[in-house]
Amino acid sequence: MGKDLPSDEEYLALLYESTKDDSYITSMRTACQEAFEVNEQFGILVSAGVYEPTQLSEYSTLSRETFSLDLAFRGRFIRTLQDMAFNVLGDDRRRVEGIPVGLLPTGELNACAIATPRGGAVILLDHGVIAQLAYLCRTALAFITWRSDQPFCRDSSQSAYAEALLGLARFTMTGDFIELTRHKQTLRFPSINDYDDTTTTFCVLMELFILLHEYGHVVRGHLSPGRVRPAFGGRFPGVEEYTKLHMEEFEADEYAVSQLLRAGEAAQVKLAGYVPAT
């Protein structure tokens, strides 16, 4: 009977088709269509040394993926992030490289592990978090350093940055783009260049940490068939995610951090060919 069940790869594709939210996609496109002009942004990145002038087509492809859930679901970003994680994991790579990974608006703050019909797992990174990491990084850095002698940014008040952080979290949980637009002024950061190494480095490390955290649950044996709950807030009957104990979350955090530190190049990690939108 097991042979009639979809493979984990097939189940991930089925999840996408059955759970993708067309209203979310429409709102995202509406909210982001004026976010930046491709040629203008490309010029900024060329000036910063991130791209060569001959790579406009490559950048345009990545830009379309950033603002399209259809393209981002299992696109270049996911593949590159997996490759980065595999390079960090060493011998543990064999235990996780067969687990499919996708990008969807899950309503989870970071990511989740979905139980598959065959008793395996697929990992879903949350689109709301990944798409807004540049905002999150800049807002968090501005809030944390606001009272220091060398603040990251003081374009807005510290309380405004705090409210914007809460708005970003609410957007991740609800997919409601109003949570972003009401903090539009705070999220502009006019005194900071459209591209800066600090934001990009933090974004890449956060993205890699999120995936390594989920891999940590796998490696540490936290995904138990007896511990599941309805995924996506119960909106899709039969779709279940693995639940983890509070201590297991700390263990997965420790695993992700230890892998980055063991690699010895955490501060140098770059997601080749991928720059988060700002």
N, C-alpha and C positions, 0 to 999 in steps of 0.2 A: 504493500500500500504506500510505503514511503516514497517509492519511485514515482508515484503520481503527484507528489507534492512539488510545488515550484522550488527551484534552487534558490539560494539566498540572493543571488544576483537577480533572478527573475522576480523574486518577492520585492526587492527594492524598486524595480521598475513598476510593479503593480501598486506599490505604495504611492509612488509619484502620481500615477494616473488617477488613483482613487482619493487622494488627499489634497492635491494641489488646489489652491484657492484662487479662482479667477478674479474675484474682487480684490484680493491682495495684489495680484499681478497688475491689474488695471490701475490701482491706487499708486503702486510703486512707479509705474511708468509715468503717470501724471505728475507725481511729486518730483521725479528725477529728470524729466525730459529737458528742463531748463537748467539742470544742475551745473553743467559745464559744456563748453563747445570743444569738440574733440581736437581740432587743429590748434586751438589756443592752449589747451592743457598739454598737448604733445610738445608744443614749443617750450613750455615751462620745464617739462621733464628732460628735453634735450639739453636745455641750458644748465640743468642740474647734473648732467652727465649720466642720467638713468637710462636713456635711450640714445641710439644713433639716429641721425636724420633719415636714414634709409628704412627705419622700422615703423613708419606710420601705419602701414597695413596691419602689422602685428598688434600695435597699440589699439587700433580701432576695433579689432576682434575682441580684445580683452575688455574694452569699454562696453561693447554690446553685451558681453557676458555679465558684467557687473550689474547692469540694469535690466537683465532679462532672466527671470526664474527658469524659463525653459532651457536656456543655454547654460546657466550656472549650476543646474542640478547635479550634473556629473561632468562639468567642463574642465577646462585647463587648470583653473584654480584648485579644484579638488585633486586632480592628478598630481599637480606640482606639490601640494601640501603633503600628500601621501608619500611622495618620493623623498621629501625632506625628512619626514618622520622615520621612514625606513632607514635612511642614512644615519640617523641618530640611534636607532634601537639596537643595533648589533644583533646578537643571537636571538633576541625576542622578536625580531622581524618575522621569523617563520610562524610564529603563533598568531600574528594579526594580519599578515598581508593578504589573506584570503577573505577578510571581512569587507564587504562592500560599504562604501561611504558615499553619502549624498548630501545635498544642501537643500533644505526646505524650511518654510516658516512653521516651526514646530510648536511655538508657544513655550518653549523651554528657554531658560536664560543663556545656556551655552550649547548643549548638545544632549543627545540621549541615545541609548542602545535599545533598539526594537527587537523583540523576540520574533524569530521566523518560524514558519510551520515545521521546519526540519529540526528545530531546537537550537538553531544557531543564533546569530545576531547580525543586524546591519546597524551602522552608525549614521545618525542624522545630525549634521551640524545645523545650527539655527541660522537661517538667512538673515533674520532681523539683527542678530549680533554681528555676523560677519560683514554685512553691508554697511554697518554703522561704526565699525571699530575705529576708524580715523576720528570720527566725532567723539567717541568714547575716550580714546587715548588723550586727545587734546583737552577735553573737558576735565578729565580726572587729573591730568598734570597741572592744569590751571588752578583747579580747586586745591590740590595738595600743596602747591608751592606758592599760593597767593600771598601769604604773609612772610615769605622768605626774602632774603636780600636779593636773590636772583630768580624772580618768579618766571614761570614759563610764559604766562600771559596774564595781563590785568585789563583786558578790553572790557570785561564785565565785572560785576561784583562777585565776591565769593559765594554769596547766597544764590545768585543767578546761576552759577556753575553747579551748585548743589541741586537746584531745581531741574536744570537741564539733564543731570545724571539720572534723576528719578524719571524724567520724561523719556529718556532713552530706554530705561528698564521697562517702563510701561508700554512703550512701542514694541519692544521685543516680545512681551507677554500677550499683547492684544493685536499687533499688526495694524494699529490705528495710526495713520500718518499724521493725524492732527497732533499727536503727542510730539512729533518732530517740528511741525510748522509753528506751534506756539512758542518754541524756543529758538526760532529761526535766527533772531538777532544775536543771541548768545553764541550760537554755533557758527557764526561767520568768521570769527577770529581775524579781523581786518589787519592787525599788526603782524601777523605771521604769514610767511609766503605760502602759496598754494601747495608747494612741496617742501618738506623738511625731513632730514634724515632721522631726527628723533621720533617723529610720528610714525614714519614708515618702519623703523626698527622695532618699536614697541608693538605695532600692529602685527608684524610678522611673528614676533615671539609669542604674542597672545594667541594668534591663530594656531601656531604649532603646539602651544601648551594645551589648548582645548582638545585637539585631536589626541595628543599624547596622554591626556587625562583619561579619555575614553579607552584608549588602548591599555592604560594601567588597570582599569576594571577587568579587562579580559585577562591580562597576564596574571593578576593577583587572584583570579578565580571568583570574582564577585557576582558574576551573572548566573544566578541560580534559577532554574526553570520554575521553582516553587515560589519565587518572589517576583511577581509581575503585577502591573496595574494598567488600566486603560490609558493608552497614549493619546496625545493631542487633546487632553482634557475630556476624553470620552466621546469626542465628536464622530469617531469612526468605529463602530462596533467591531470587535474582533481584533483590532490592532492594539497590541500590548507592548509596553516598555518594561525593561528590567528595573526593579527598584534596588537601591543600595542603602546600606546602613550609614548612619552619620559618620562613623569612624572610617568606613570604607571610602567615603569621599575624601577624607584627609589622606588616606593611603594612596588613592589615585593621584591626588595633588603631589604627594611626596614622590611618587613614581615619575610623574612628568618632569618635576624639577630636577630630580636626580639624573634623568636621561639627558637633559639639557646641559647640566653641569659636567656630567661624565664626558660628553662630547668635547667639552673644553672650548667651545666656540659660540656659546650662547649669544654673546654680544655682537658677534660677527655674522649671524645668520641672515641671509638675504633670500627672499623668495624670487628666484631668477625669473625675470620677465613679467612679474606681477607687482603692481603698485596699487594699494588700496585707494579708492576714490576719496577725495577730500572736498 
